Amino acid sequence: MQPRNMSMSGVVDLAAVKAAGEAKVKAEQARAEAARQGGGGAVPPSALVIDVDEAGFESDVLQRSAEVPVVIDFWAEWCEPCKQLGPLLERLAHEYNGRFVLAKVDVDANQMLMQQFGIQGIPAVFAVVAGQALPLFQGAAPEAQIRQTLDQLIQVGEERFGLTGIVVDQDAASAEGAGEAPVEEPAGPYDALLEAAVQALDASDFAGAVRAYKNVLSEDPANTEAKLGLAQAELLARVKDMDPQQVRKDAAENPADVTAQLAAADLDLVGGHVEDAFGRLVETVRRTFGDDRDTARVRLLELFEVIGPDDPRVGAARTALARVLF
């Protein structure tokens, strides 16, 4: 079932989404061609996920971080959340195709590294970029949150340090995948629920649409259509009873009021002023702290979901957000 237009006229620039998607495909094709022509410059897919110990930390992590961000997964065999997070990170490392390298550290066998990074609990995920370490998150976070964090990390690496990643040998990838049984996507009977959600949106029953999308996501958390639809339905529900003039007046008169800025950003987005909405929230993140900053950051990430990750305006806003956060 293909994602539908969720009646958000003026918000999603389909031409921009298409252009961004084509640019992404071309970039991946160029990286694959470089792998075929570059010989020794390309690495096999197995090099994207590595086990690291204290003896090899300098060469495997610190030196490697000069060419690509290295994400470190601190784990242990007895840690149940680690068993959920580890395979997800490994899958994303291969999916991102050389944009970052995943280094796995068994804390039981590498107590010194655990102490050096100040690890208090696992799973814990750090990154090293150009020799600089920074914490990413702790615990088995949702995949969407992990992807957002990785995207910001990669942007920081590119913007601040010029790290464009490493080239993966696609011929080796094909050879490694030969003989493996194709992975079938789990099929779920979600079409009826998704159709009901769209009908609820068209009828301005936003609460009903939210419930329908959440029902799908409770069974299939990675369902792209449901994630997009939920973000749009929640946005429309928030702006439904707003007085636009009053909201904009409050935002103009109270630039430090996070609630006022969130409301104005929602109106900006629904009105098709995407850059204004993103810019308002990035600026709110920049000048706030603690819970207020996190509230503004989370709302910005929610609006990214409405527009879609391949829209160039989302990419620009992610870069701006990374600059104020890091």
MIDO-308894 format. One record per atom (N, C-alpha, C): x, y, z; residue in three letters. Coordinates in steps of 0.02 Angstrom, whole numbers, plus 50000, padded with zeros to 5 digits. Last residue first. Layout:
XYZALA
...
This chain:
512635104450963PHE
513315102350974PHE
513805108150973PHE
511445111650944LEU
511485106450996LEU
512195104751013LEU
511645120250839VAL
511475123250904VAL
511515118150960VAL
511985111150737ARG
512455116550757ARG
512285119450825ARG
510865103250726ALA
511485100250750ALA
511975105550773ALA
509975112450670LEU
509855109850737LEU
510495106850766LEU
510545114250544ALA
510495119950590ALA
510385117650661ALA
510375101250495THR
511045104050502THR
511045109950550THR
508995100550495ARG
509385095850537ARG
510085098550548ARG
508705110150398ALA
508515111450468ALA
508875106750515ALA
509185103850284ALA
509475110250305ALA
509315111750378ALA
508345092450281GLY
509065091750287GLY
509395098150311GLY
507105098650263VAL
507235094850325VAL
507985094050335VAL
507275103750137ARG
507175108450193ARG
507275105050260ARG
507355092450056PRO
507965096250070PRO
507885101350126PRO
506565077650109ASP
506455084550087ASP
507085088650104ASP
506725065250164ASP
507095066650103ASP
506995073750077ASP
505895063850278PRO
506615064550287PRO
507005066350224PRO
504425074050293GLY
504765068250263GLY
505515069250263GLY
503485082350355ILE
503745084150289ILE
504075078250255ILE
503225075750476VAL
502675077950433VAL
502915079150362VAL
504475073850532GLU
504095067950511GLU
503525069850463GLU
504795086950567PHE
505185083650514PHE
504815077550487PHE
503925088450672LEU
503765091850609LEU
504185089250552LEU
504605080750767GLU
503935078650746GLU
503745082050680GLU
505745088550783LEU
505815081850754LEU
505145079250730LEU
505145099550845LEU
505465100350780LEU
505545093650746LEU
504735093850965ARG
504225096250919ARG
504525097150849ARG
505995091051021VAL
505545085551004VAL
505015087850955VAL
506475104151040ARG
506835099450997ARG
506375093850974ARG
505575109451134ALA
505625112451067ALA
505965107751018ALA
505845100751242THR
505175101251214THR
505185104051143THR
507185103551267ASP
507005096851243ASP
506305096951213ASP
507095116751312ARG
507485115251252ARG
507275108451223ARG
506325114751428ASP
506075119051374ASP
506435117451308ASP
507165106851508ASP
506545104051482ASP
506265108151424ASP
508695114851466GLY
508335109951505GLY
507715107251470GLY
508475130551378PHE
508875125651414PHE
508405120551447PHE
508515141351232THR
508215138351290THR
508665132951320THR
508995146051112ARG
508995150751169ARG
508665147851231ARG
508965135351021ARG
509595138851034ARG
509575142951098ARG
507625131851014VAL
508095127151044VAL
508735130751064VAL
507185143150945THR
506935141851013THR
507385136951049THR
507835141450823GLU
508015147250864GLU
507765146250936GLU
507155130050781VAL
507875129750790VAL
508105135550835VAL
505865135450771LEU
506005130450823LEU
506755129650834LEU
505995144650665ARG
505735146850730ARG
505925141950785ARG
506425136350560GLY
506865141450587GLY
506655143950655GLY
505275128450539PHE
505895125350561PHE
506355130550593PHE
504365138550498ALA
504215134250555ALA
504855131150583ALA
505015143950386ASP
504865148250444ASP
504735144050506ASP
505045133050299GLU
505675135750325GLU
505565140050386GLU
503635131550277VAL
504035126250309VAL
504675129050339VAL
502275137150262HIS
502885140950274HIS
503375136450312HIS
501055131050249GLY
501535130050196GLY
502185133750205GLY
500195131450355GLY
500125136550304GLY
500615135950247GLY
500715121650436VAL
500075120350403VAL
499955125350347VAL
501865128750479LEU
501925122750439LEU
501285121250401LEU
501355139550552ASP
501795140650495ASP
501795134650449ASP
500685132750654LEU
500305136550605LEU
500715137950542LEU
501795127250721ASP
501285122850693ASP
500875126550639ASP
502415139150762ALA
502755134750714ALA
502265129850682ALA
501495143850854ALA
501615147650793ALA
501965143450740ALA
501605133950953ALA
500975135050919ALA
501075138750853ALA
502945135750992LEU
502725129350964LEU
502075130250925LEU
502905148751044GLN
503305147450984GLN
503105140850951GLN
502105147051156ALA
501895151651103ALA
502265150251038ALA
502895138351232THR
502235136151209THR
501995140551151THR
504025146351259VAL
504095140451217VAL
503415138251189VAL
504335162551262ASP
503795158051282ASP
503805152051234ASP
505205171851215ALA
505485166851260ALA
504965161751283ALA
504435180751139PRO
504915176351104PRO
505215170951148PRO
503065187151146ASN
503395182951197ASN
503885178151164ASN
502555193951038GLU
502635197651101GLU
503025193751154GLU
502485184050941ALA
502885190150928ALA
503035193850993ALA
501625174850999ALA
502315172850982ALA
502765178950972ALA
500445182151011ASP
500775179551071ASP
501505177851056ASP
500175184450874LYS
500285190150920LYS
500655187850982LYS
499965171450830ARG
500535175250804ARG
500695181350847ARG
498805168350905VAL
499415164250911VAL
500025168250887VAL
497895177950859GLN
498105177950929GLN
498755174050939GLN
497765174050725GLN
497995180750742GLN
498255181050814GLN
497285160550735PRO
497935162150705PRO
498195169050724PRO
496685151750859ASP
496545158350830ASP
497195160850801ASP
496445134050847MET
496865139850859MET
496565146150827MET
495845121850830ASP
495465126950865ASP
495885133250880ASP
496825114550752LYS
496105114750734LYS
495745120650766LYS
498125112250782VAL
497965118850755VAL
497215119850743VAL
498135099050833ARG
498385104650875ARG
498155111450848ARG
497665091550728ALA
497275091750790ALA
497485097750833ALA
498705092950638LEU
498055095850622LEU
497605096450683LEU
499695085550709LEU
499795092650692LEU
499115096050679LEU
499135072850711GLU
499255076350775GLU
499365083750763GLU
499125070050574ALA
498495070450611ALA
498585074150677ALA
500505069950543GLN
500055074950513GLN
499405075650552GLN
500955059250621ALA
501245065950630ALA
500795071350601ALA
500175048950566LEU
500095050850636LEU
500365057850648LEU
500655048250433GLY
499965050150446GLY
499855052350517GLY
501985044050455LEU
501845050450422LEU
501145052850439LEU
501725031650517LYS
502125036750551LYS
501995043750522LYS
500985025050418ALA
500675026450482ALA
501055031850520ALA
501915023950315GLU
501305027650304GLU
500975029550370GLU
502915015850376THR
503055022650353THR
502425026850346THR
503035005850511ASN
502585007250455ASN
502645014550435ASN
503745001550619ALA
504135004350564ALA
503685006350505ALA
502884995450710PRO
503175001950727PRO
503545005250669PRO
501564987250704ASP
502084987950653ASP
502414994750662ASP
500724987750813GLU
500894981250785GLU
501474981450737GLU
500655001050839SER
500744996550896SER
500934989550873SER
500375006750717LEU
501065007050742LEU
501185002650802LEU
498995004450708VAL
499445001450660VAL
500155001150689VAL
498555012350815ASN
498405005150814ASN
498855001450766ASN
498945024850773LYS
499285021950831LYS
499145014450835LYS
498025026950669TYR
498745026350654TYR
499125023150712TYR
496835027350744ALA
496925022250692ALA
497665021450676ALA
497025038450829ARG
496925031750857ARG
497075026350806ARG
497125048650732VAL
497695047250777VAL
497625040250806VAL
495845048350678ALA
496415046750636ALA
497015044950679ALA
495095052550788GLY
494985045850761GLY
495575043650718GLY
495585065550801ALA
495675060850856ALA
495585053650832ALA
495145071150682PHE
495865070150692PHE
495995065350750PHE
494065071850578ASP
494055068150641ASP
494775066350658ASP
493955077550454SER
494205081750509SER
494125078550577SER
493735068850354ALA
493135071150390ALA
493315075750448ALA
495005065650315ASP
494595069350268ASP
493975072250301ASP
495375058150430LEU
495705064550414LEU
495275068750368LEU
494545047050413ALA
494455051350472ALA
494785058150461ALA
495075041850296GLN
494385044250295GLN
494255048850355GLN
496335038250345VAL
496285043350293VAL
495575046250290VAL
495935028250436ALA
496285034250460ALA
496235039850409ALA
495395018650353ALA
494965021950402ALA
495275028350428ALA
496555014850286GLU
496015017950248GLU
495535021650295GLU
497235009150391LEU
497515014950358LEU
496985018650318LEU
496394998350420LEU
496515003450470LEU
496785009850439LEU
496484991250299ALA
495834993750322ALA
495924999250374ALA
497854987950292ASP
497554992250242ASP
496894995250266ASP
498454979150376TYR
498384985950401TYR
498004990450352TYR
498864964950404PRO
498204967050378PRO
498054974250400PRO
500574963250355GLY
500064963950407GLY
499424966650377GLY
502024954450320ALA
501404957250293ALA
500894957550349ALA
503724957650338PRO
503114954850368PRO
502494958350341PRO
504744955450196GLU
504444960150243GLU
503804957050272GLU
505944942750185GLU
505274945150167GLU
505014949850220GLU
507514941250126VAL
507134942950186VAL
506464945850164VAL
508134927250036PRO
507874934050037PRO
507434935250098PRO
509504917950099ALA
508794918050083ALA
508534925150085ALA
511094919250024GLU
510654920550081GLU
509934920650059GLU
511784917849908GLY
511604911749943GLY
511164912850003GLY
512634932949926ALA
512454927349882ALA
512304921249924ALA
513094942850007GLY
512384941450010GLY
512174935449968GLY
514434943449976GLU
514244941450044GLU
513514939550048GLU
514324947949844ALA
514604941349857ALA
514414938949927ALA
513814960649863SER
513414955749826SER
513654948649840SER
514864966249933ALA
514204965849965ALA
513774960649930ALA
515844966049838ALA
515934961749897ALA
515264960949933ALA
515304975549755ASP
515394968749729ASP
515474963849786ASP
515344986849834GLN
514694983849820GLN
514754976849790GLN
516294992049958ASP
516384988049897ASP
515724984349883ASP
515995008050017VAL
515885000950027VAL
515924997349960VAL
516935021750071VAL
516615018450014VAL
516585010950027VAL
516515031950213ILE
516965027450177ILE
516565023950121ILE
516215049650246GLY
516105042450252GLY
516605038450212GLY
516525062750245THR
516005060650198THR
515885053150200THR
516955075150350LEU
516945067850346LEU
516365065650301LEU
517175088650381GLY
517245086450312GLY
517265078850304GLY
516915093650504PHE
517555090250495PHE
517655087650425PHE
515685100350503ARG
516235102850544ARG
516915099950527ARG
514855093650409GLU
514885100950413GLU
515515103450448GLU
515055079750429GLU
515155082850364GLU
515275090350369GLU
514795078050566GLY
515415075750538GLY
515565079050471GLY
513495083250572VAL
514035086550609VAL
514705084550580VAL
512855073650494GLN
512875080550472GLN
513425084450508GLN
512995062450575ILE
513305062450509ILE
513365069650482ILE
512205066450685LEU
512925064950693LEU
513285065350627LEU
510945067450628GLN
511265073450655GLN
512025072350663GLN
510745053950594ASP
510745059050542ASP
511095065450566ASP
510765048150722LEU
511285046450673LEU
511325051750618LEU
509585053750775THR
510225055050807THR
510805053650759THR
508635048350688GLN
508715055650693GLN
509385057450723GLN
508795034750716ARG
508935037250649ARG
509045044850651ARG
508365034450849ILE
509065032750833ILE
509245035450764ILE
507025037850835GLN
507465042250873GLN
508195040850857GLN
506585026650763ALA
506535033250734ALA
506985038250769ALA
506815015950854GLU
507205016550792GLU
507175023550762GLU
506935020351029PRO
506555018650969PRO
506965019850905PRO
508325013851130ALA
507895019251105ALA
507495016951044ALA
508825005951254ALA
508575003551189ALA
508075008551162ALA
510115016351330GLY
509515012251330GLY
509315010351259GLY
510665032651290GLN
510735026751333GLN
510075022951333GLN
511545041851162PHE
510955040151201PHE
511105033951242PHE
512815049251138LEU
512235049451094LEU
511595047851133LEU
514235058751191PRO
513705053851206PRO
513125054751158PRO
515765060051101LEU
515165063251125LEU
514635057951138LEU
517495063051069ALA
516965058651092ALA
516365062651115ALA
518545066050933GLN
518155069050987GLN
517565064551005GLN
519165061050821GLY
519505060250885GLY
519135063050944GLY
518185063250723ALA
518835066750719ALA
519195066650786ALA
517055057350833VAL
517105060850770VAL
517745064950770VAL
516275044450911VAL
516915047850907VAL
516975050750837VAL
514855041851016ALA
515145042650950ALA
515825045950957ALA
513955029651115PHE
514355035651106PHE
514565036151033PHE
512725021751205VAL
512985022951138VAL
513325029751136VAL
512405008451313ALA
512575015451307ALA
512915016451239ALA
511264996651384PRO
511694998851330PRO
511805006351332PRO
512095001051540ILE
512094998951470ILE
511394996451451ILE
512775013851646GLY
512295008651631GLY
512315006951558GLY
513835022351655GLN
513485020651717GLN
512985014951707GLN
515375026051586ILE
514755022351576ILE
514465020351643ILE
516495034251562GLY
516035035851616GLY
515365032351610GLY
517465031151475PHE
516885034551447PHE
516365036251500PHE
518355024751560GLN
518575030751525GLN
517985034651497GLN
517615013551601GLN
517765018751649GLN
517965025351614GLN
517575006351481MET
516955008151514MET
517065013951563MET
518915004151461LEU
518555008451415LEU
517895010751445LEU
519134995451569MET
519485001851567MET
519135006651519MET
518404983951543GLN
518204988251598GLN
518534995151594GLN
518104974151439ASN
518464980351428ASN
518264985551480ASN
517314963351461ALA
518004961951441ALA
518414968251433ALA
516114969351492ASP
516404964551539ASP
517134963151524ASP
515794976951381VAL
516044980351441VAL
516344975551491VAL
516204975551219ASP
515954971351274ASP
516234974151339ASP
515834986351094VAL
516294985451150VAL
515944981451204VAL
515804988850922LYS
515464985650978LYS
515984984151033LYS
515625001750809ALA
516114998150849ALA
515764995450912ALA
515085005650650LEU
514855003650716LEU
515404999450751LEU
515315019950552VAL
515545013250569VAL
515325011750640VAL
514345029050430PHE
514655028350495PHE
514865021050504PHE
514175028150295ARG
514125034850325ARG
514365034850397ARG
514155015350245GLY
514795018750249GLY
514765025750277GLY
512725012550238ASN
513185011150183ASN
513835015250185ASN
511575012550309TYR
511875019150297TYR
512495018550251TYR
511374998750319GLU
510905002850280GLU
511205009550262GLU
512384994850405HIS
512394992450336HIS
511934996650292HIS
511945001550520ALA
512625002650495ALA
512675000450422ALA
510684996150540LEU
510745003050517LEU
511435004550490LEU
511044983350585ARG
510664984150524ARG
510714991250496ARG
511704986850704GLU
512064983450650GLU
511704984150584GLU
510654992450777LEU
511224996650758LEU
511624993450701LEU
509874980850792LEU
509604986750757LEU
510174991250734LEU
510694972250867PRO
510514970450798PRO
510234976350758PRO
510754980450991GLY
511324978650950GLY
511154976850879GLY
509484981751054LEU
509794987451021LEU
510344985350972LEU
509194969151105GLN
508714972351061GLN
509054977851021GLN
510264966251183LYS
510104961451131LYS
509574964151084LYS
510214976451276CYS
510764976451227CYS
510604971751169CYS
509164972651358PRO
509064978151310PRO
509614978551257PRO
509874961751427GLU
509324960451381GLU
509184966251333GLU
511484957851460CYS
511044963751456CYS
510494962551404CYS
512434948151458TRP
511884947251505TRP
511354952751500TRP
513394952751368GLU
512994946851351GLU
512384946151395GLU
513394970451343ALA
513624964551379ALA
513144958851363ALA
514014986051269TRP
513524980751280TRP
513824975251324TRP
514135000851183PHE
514374997351243PHE
513844992451265PHE
514465005351028ASP
513925002051064ASP
514234998251123ASP
514965019750947ILE
515175014450992ILE
514575011851032ILE
515235025350785VAL
514725024650838VAL
514925018650881VAL
516255036150704VAL
516235029450732VAL
515735029450790VAL
516275045150550PRO
516045044650620PRO
516015037350643PRO
517795044250457VAL
517085042650460VAL
516885042650534VAL
519095048550466GLU
518805048150399GLU
518055046750400GLU
519455048850597ALA
519695054350557ALA
519395054250486ALA
519065037250655SER
518605042850662SER
518845049050624SER
520145028650643ARG
519615028050594ARG
519145034150596ARG
520865032350758GLN
521135033750692GLN
520585033450639GLN
519925028250859LEU
520185035050855LEU
520455036650786LEU
519595014350819VAL
519105019550832VAL
519405026550821VAL
520665006150786ASP
520005004450760ASP
519505010150768ASP
521785011950851SER
521785011050778SER
521075010050750SER
521335012750986GLU
521645018450952GLU
521595017750877GLU
520834999851018PHE
520395005651018PHE
520695011550978PHE
521474987851031GLY
521374990450964GLY
520974996850961GLY
521504985751169ALA
522134985751131ALA
522044988851063ALA
520164985551208GLU
520594990951231GLU
521234991451189GLU
519194980851062ASP
519424980051130ASP
519904985651147ASP
517784979050955VAL
518364983050976VAL
518534981451048VAL
517084972550810ASP
517174971650882ASP
517814975050903ASP
516184981750684ILE
516794978650709ILE
516764977850785ILE
515404984850537VAL
515264982950607VAL
515864979150632VAL
515984987350416LEU
515534992450443LEU
515334991050515LEU
516694977050364ALA
517074982150400ALA
516634987550430ALA
515834969550289SER
515994967050356SER
516374972150397SER
515834975650164PRO
515284977150211PRO
515434974850282PRO
517534980950129PRO
516984976150124PRO
516434977850175PRO
518004996950061VAL
518024991950115VAL
517454987050105VAL
519055005049940ALA
518405002649963ALA
518494997350016ALA
520325007649898GLY
519995012749939GLY
519335010349968GLY
520804997649815GLY
520984997349885GLY
520645002449929GLY
519675001449695GLY
520094995949719GLY
520194996249793GLY
518915010849630GLY
519445013149675GLY
519875007649704GLY
517905005849553GLN
518495008449519GLN
519075009849566GLN
516935001449641ARG
517164996949589ARG
517814999249556ARG
516785012649723ALA
517005006349753ALA
517275001649700ALA
516285021749634ALA
516945022949663ALA
517225016549694ALA
515045016049613GLU
515515016249558GLU
516225017449583GLU
514485018149740ALA
514575011249716ALA
515075011049659ALA
514445031949741ARG
514845028549791ARG
514985021349769ARG
513555034249637ALA
514235036749631ALA
514695033249681ALA
512405028649690GLN
512695025749630GLN
513415027949621GLN
512185037349796GLU
512335030349811GLU
512645026949750GLU
511915048949723ALA
512485048749768ALA
512695041649784ALA
510755045249655LYS
511355046649617LYS
511975046449661LYS
509875043949764VAL
510035038149723VAL
510685039249684VAL
509855057249808LYS
510105052049853LYS
510305045849813LYS
509275063549699ALA
509955065349718ALA
510265060049763ALA
508005057849704GLU
508435056449647GLU
509165058049663GLU
507545063249825GLY
507615056049817GLY
508065054149760GLY
507525076749793ALA
507965074449845ALA
508085066949840ALA
506535076749693ALA
507215078749677ALA
507715076349728ALA
505425072549769LYS
505655068449713LYS
506375070149695LYS
505325083149860VAL
505435076449885VAL
505715071949830VAL
505055093549772ALA
505685093649810ALA
505845086749838ALA
503815089549726ALA
504365090249678ALA
505035090149714ALA
503045090049841LEU
503175083549810LEU
503755084049760LEU
503105097449984ASP
503305099249916ASP
503505092849880ASP
501895098050100VAL
502375093450071VAL
502505095349999VAL
501045109550117VAL
501545107550166VAL
502085103350134VAL
500085111650022GLY
500545117050036GLY
501095115150084GLY
498925100850096SER
499095105050039SER
499545110750061SER
498745087950158MET
499145093250189MET
499385097850133MET
498085075950131SER
497705082150131SER
498075087750167SER
499065065950121MET
498645066250182MET
498275072950188MET
499315055549990ASN
499305062650007ASN
498825063550065ASN
499925039450047ARG
499455043850014ARG
499615051150030ARG
501045026050015PRO
500855031850055PRO
500415036550015PRO
500365010649951GLN
500805016349944GLN
500575022149988GLN
500434994050000MET
500005000050000MET
500455006250000MET
